[in-house]
């Protein structure tokens, strides 16, 4: 049996190619839109992709199952579980086979047994993998977003992301029951999860790529909780805010992702076009480092640095239904082309396909010759403490709610950066606004969002809550009743 794990760092997502070396057949589980990587690996291993499946309707990236099956003429297997509201709308059109609990897929001599493991989503499946040429019992379970190393899939996304009210507790109880089934598997069974550290599909995922049922039974907090009610309380507590684009991903993956036939090469645009683009109120992402953006940027642009968090924040803030543009650092010989191609791929992975073109860093310099650039002043901890005492600033903590509840600067309000655009009415215009996160990176994005939406007097606390707490200044925690104490 051949097993290859593919891990996308920007999505913190794992997919798997499992093949039978004797017959030359292979199945890919949970493919992303970057389907060429699976085809290259299949060729290298001298197998053909003959089966494609996925564990559930994903919320954090656009699935590549439909496109990979179409490209290879492979059989496509999709969940038939979850009830009428959780069926794949494109299944019939794509000739997919709907599978349910107890069904079996044979990939040469490799047996894939289908398990219905609801809780994270109603239709969620897991797959037991058995190499029948060497064994009669499974060696691994591909768990998708059901069980991770050290954590379990969050059951609150239907309510928080898909806006299906009143589903969190019921989903949590369903997840608890699914976990009881998981706990009954033998200790030796390997666990191959769908995500690692950094994913928003759980709250405490490990960076370890795989585990075993026995290890998880001993050390995964969710499998050690005593009783269903306590599990429900703990699994729903402290979950991070799901990115706004999760609801869009659910819709795209349910209705049928558009077939790309490869990632398009982005179009370079001359710097003189930038004024026209911004005059049309188009969405422009300045993907330079936050320090460069703070030192001088074109008014109206949003700063989302091209790093590991780029995809997440682009998904939060970029409109899916209109064209958007990038400004990238192209100061190196081939750096700009590499950066923009990488960005285009990452954006397409979450369904942001309307990438209309990009500008090099010279566009910022050219703008500065004819019009003033905008800066983001940086504030030290001591300076903020003095200005807070004088009462002449309004401070926004743009971290997640759970972070804020764990400790925050005295008297500050909490508006997570992803919600700023929808809560602009809460931000005053009559005094300077200071944005603050854990260490300064998210607040840099927040400052650009506020400036682009007409709030000019914005400052960034350079070292965030981390610097404030390290200085020994007072912090606050909500009291048990939920008020600030």
N, C-alpha and C positions, 0 to 999 in steps of 0.2 A: 504494500500500500504506500502511496505517495501522499505526503501532507505538506502543503506550503501555506504559511501564514503571511498575509499582506497587511501592513499597518500604515495607516495614513496619519502622520503626526498632527496635521492641522485639524483633523476631525477626531483624533484620538479613537479611531475606528479600525476594527480588525475584520478581515474577510479571509476565506479559506478556499484553497483548491485541494480537493481530495481525489486521488486517482487510483486506478487499478493498473499496475505496471504490466500485468499479464495480458489484459484485454485492450489496454490503451484508451479506456474511457475515463472521464473525469467529471466531477461536479464542482461548481463554484457556489459557495454559500455567502450571501450578503455582499455581492459585488457593488462597488461604487461606479460612478460614470467613467472612471479611467479604466476602460475595459482592455486597453492594449496591454496592460501589465499582466493580465491573466493569460492572454493569448501568447505573449512572449514566454511566459513560464511553462505553459502547456507544450509549446514547441520544444523548449529546452529539455523537458522531461519526456518527450516523445509520447505524449498523450493528446487526445482531442477533447475539447469541452463538449460533452454530449448531454449534460444536465445542468440546469441553473435553478437555484431556489433562494429564498430569503426567509428570515425568521419572523418578520412582521412588517407592517407598514411603517417605515422609518419616519422619524420626525426631525432628524438632525442632518441629513444629507439626502441628495437625490439618488435613488436606487439606480444601479446599472443593470439590473436583472433583465428587464425587457430588451434593452439594446444588445446585451451580450448574447441572449438567446437568439435574437434575430440575426446577429452577425454570424453566429456559428451554426444556425439551424438546430440548436440544442432544444431538448424538451424543457419546458418551463413549468416549474411546480410552485404553486402559491397556496397560502392558507385558505381553507374553506371554513375555518372556524370563526367564532366571534359574533355570529348573527348577521342579520341583513344590513345593518348599518356599517359593518366592517368588512365588506366584500370588496375585492379589487374590481373596479369598473371596467378595466381593460382586459380582464381575464379571457373572455370569450373571443374578443378580437385578436388576441395574441395566441390563441390556441393553447392556453395554459391548462394544466391539470390541477384541479383543486384537491389538496390533501388534508386529511384530518387525523385526529388522534388514533394511533394504531396502524396507520398506513405504512407502507414500506416502499422504498425506492432502491432498486438494485443498480449499482454503477459498476459494471463488470462483476468482480467478486467482492466488492465493498457493499455492505448493507447499511442503508440509512433508515432507521426507524423514527417515525414522526411522533412527537409528543405535543399535546396541547398544554401550554404553560401560561395561562392568562394571568393578568394582574398588572403588568406594565402596560399592556394593551390587551383588548379582548381577544384578538385573533392570534396572539403570539404563539409561535412554535419553537421547540427545541429539537435537536436531532441527535439520536444515539448512533455512533459510528462503529461498525464491526467489520474487521477484515476476515471474511469467512474462509479465506485461503489458509489462515493460520489459527483461527480461534472461533469459538462458538458464542462468546460473550463480547459485549462492546468494550472498546478501549477508551472511548471518550464521548463526551456530550458537548455539542456545539450549542451554547446557551443563549446566544444573541444578547438581548437586553434583559434577560431574566435573572441570571446570576452572574455577577462579576467576581473578580478576585477581591475579597474583602468587603463586598457590598452587594446590593441587589438593585434591580431596575426600579426607578421611581414610579409610583402608581398615581401621581397627581397630574400628569401631563394632559390627560383628557380634559380636566377641568381648567388647569392654568394656561395651557397652550391652545388646545382645540376648543376651549370655551364651552364644554359640555358640563353644565352645572350639576352639582350634587353627585359626582362620580368618584371623588377621591377616596372616601372611606370604603365604599363598596369595592373599588379596585384594590385597595390595600388588603381587605379581607380575602379577596380572591387570590391575591399574590401569596398571602400566608398559606392558603390551602395548597397552592402549587408548590411551595417550598417544602411542605410535608412530604410530598411525593419525591422531590429531589433528595431529601435527607435519607430516604429509604434505599438509595443506590449504594453499591459497595464502595468502600473507601478508596480503592485503587483507581476508580473511574476518573480519567482526566477531564478537566473543565477547560473548554476553549471558549472564552467569552467574546462578545462583540465590541467591547470598549475597554479602554484603559484610563489611566489618570488624565484628567483634563476634560473629560466628557461631561456634559450637563445632563446626561441620562441617569446619573446617580449623584450622591453627595460625598462619597469617600472612596472612590475607586483606587485600587493599587496600580502601580506601574508595572508590576510583575505580569508577564504575558499570559501565563496559564497556571492552573492549580489542579487540585484533586478534590473529589467530594469529601474525603476524609479530612483534608486540611481545612476546607471551608466549614465543615461541621464543627470543627474545633475552634476556629478563629474568626469566622465571618460573624459580625455582630448580629446580623439578621437571623441567623440559624441558631443563635444562642438565646434569643429572647424567649422568656417563659410566658406563653399564653398569647392568644390572638389579640385581645384588647391592647395589651402592652406593645405588641408588634405594630399595630395600627398607629398608636401614639408616636412611637419612635420613628417609624418610616416616613410619617408625614411631617415630622419636626425637622426644621433646619434645612429643608430642600432649597437650593438656589433658584433664583428667578429663571424660568426657561426663556431662552432667546425668543424674540417676537417672531422670527422666521420659522419656528417649529410648526406653527399652524399652517403656514404655506407649504412646508415640506410634506406634511400629512396629506394635504389636498393633492399636490403634484403626484405623490407616490400612490395614492389611492386611484386617481383618475387616469394615470399613465404618463410617465415622464417623456418629454420630447426626445426623439432619437437624434443625437448630435452628429454621429459619424466622425468623431474626432473633435478635438478642441480647436476652435478658430484662432488664427493668428491675429492678435490685436493690431489696429491701425494706428500708426504714429500720426499726430496732427501738428502742424506748425504752430508756434507760440501765438501768432496773431489771431488764431481761431478762438483762443481762450475767452476773450472778451465777448465774442458772439455767443459762446456756449453759456457763460454766466448771465448774459443779458436775457437769455431764454429761461432763466431760473432752473437750468439743468443741475443735476446732482453731480458734484465733483469731489472726489476723494483725493486728498493729498496724502500719499502713502510714504512720505519721507519720515525719518525719525522725529519723535516729538520735540527734541531739542532744536532741530532745524526749523520745524514748523513754528515753534514759539518765538524763534529769533526773527521771523518774518515770513508771512504767508499772504496769499491772495485772499481778499475779503470774500466771504461766501462759501469758502471751501471747508470741508470736514477733514480733520486729521485722523486717519486710521493707519498707523505704521504697519509696514509690511513685515510682520513677525508672526510668531505662532498663534497669536490671538486675532490676526487679521480677518480670517474667515468668520469668526464668531461675531465680531463687532460690525463687519460689513453686512452680515445677515441681519443684525439688529437694526441697522440704521439706513440701509440702502433700499429705495423703493424697487419692488419687483416688476412693476407695471410701466416703467418708463426707462429711457436711455440714461446711462450714467457714464462718467469719464474718470480717468485717473491722472494724477501727476506722480511720476516716479523719479527716483534719483538715477540718472543715466550718466553720471560723471565718469564712470569707468568705461573701458573700451567696449565691452559687451555686457556690462552690468545691467544697463537699462533693459535690453532685450530679454535677458534672463529674468529680471524682476517682473516685468510685465507679463511674460508668458506664464510664470509661476502664479501670478495674481489671477490671470484669466482662468487658469485651470482651477484654482481654489474657489473662485467665485462661481464657476459653472458647477462645481461639486455640490453647491447648495442652491442651485437653480437660478442664480443671477446671470442670465444669458444675454442681457441687453447692454453689453459692454461696447459702447459706441466708438471708443478711441482713447488714446492717451497722449499726454504731453510730457516732455522732458523737463528737468529742473530749470532749464534756460527760460521756460515760460514764466517762472516766478521772478527771475531776474529782469526779464523784459517788462513785466508788469511794473516792477519797482522803478523803472526808468521814467514811466509816464504817470504813475499814480502811487500813492503811499501804500506800503505793505502794512499788515496788521501784526502786532506782537501779542504774546501772552506773558504778562509779567509773572515772575516766580516769587513766591512769598516764603520766608523762612518760618519755622515754628515760633521763634521769639517775636517776630514781627506780627504774626497772626494773633498771638496771645495779647500783645499790646493793643492791637486794633479791636479785638473782641472786648477787651476791658473798656475801651472808649465807646463801644457800641456803634461804630460807624461802618461795619461790614455785615453782610448776610452770608452765612456759611452753609453749603450744601454738601452732605456726605453722599457720594455717588456710588458707594459700595452696595452689595446686596443686603437685604433686610437682615439675614442671619448674622452677617458680619457686624452690622450696626448694633444689633441686640447684644452681641458679645462684648461691646464696649465702643464708646464714641466720644467725640469732643463735647464738652458741656453745651447744651442748648441748640445743637445743630439739627437741622431737619434731614431726613433720609429720602432722597429721590435717586434710585439706581439709574446709572447712566443711560441704560436702554429705554427708560421711561421719560427722559427729560423732555423730548419733543411733545409728548402728550400732556405734560404737566407744566408747560411754560407759564401758565397763568399764576402759578404759585411763586414765581421768581420775581422779586421786586426790581423796579427800574430806577429807584431813587437813591441807590447807594451801591458801592462796589459789591460784587458777588465773588466769593471765594469758593472754589470747588476743591474737594479733598477726597482721596480714596485711601487705599492701604499704603501705597508707596509712591504714588504720583503718576502712574501710567494711565489708568482709567480716567483720572481727573483731567489729564491732558486732552483726551478725546472729548470729555464733557465740556471743557472750556471751548473747544472748537465748535461744538454743537450749539452752545449758547450764543457765541459770537455770530455764527451763521444765521441764527434766528433773531438777530436784532438786539441782543443784549451785549453792549459794547464793553462795559467796564467789568471785565472778568479777570480774576487772578487765580493762579494754581498754587496750592500748597505743595511745595516741591517734594517733601519727604512724607507727606500724608500722615495718616493716623500712626503709622509705625514710628515716624520721627517724633510725633507729639508724645506718644507713650514713653518712648526712650528718654525723653527729656525730663520725665518725672512730673509733668503737668497733670492736672486732675482729669479723669475720664468719668463718664456716666454709664449706667446700665439701667435698662427698663426694670421697674419693680414687678413683682408677681402679678399685679393687677393690670399691667401693660402700660402704665404711665411712665414718664421719665423720672428717674430718681437719682 
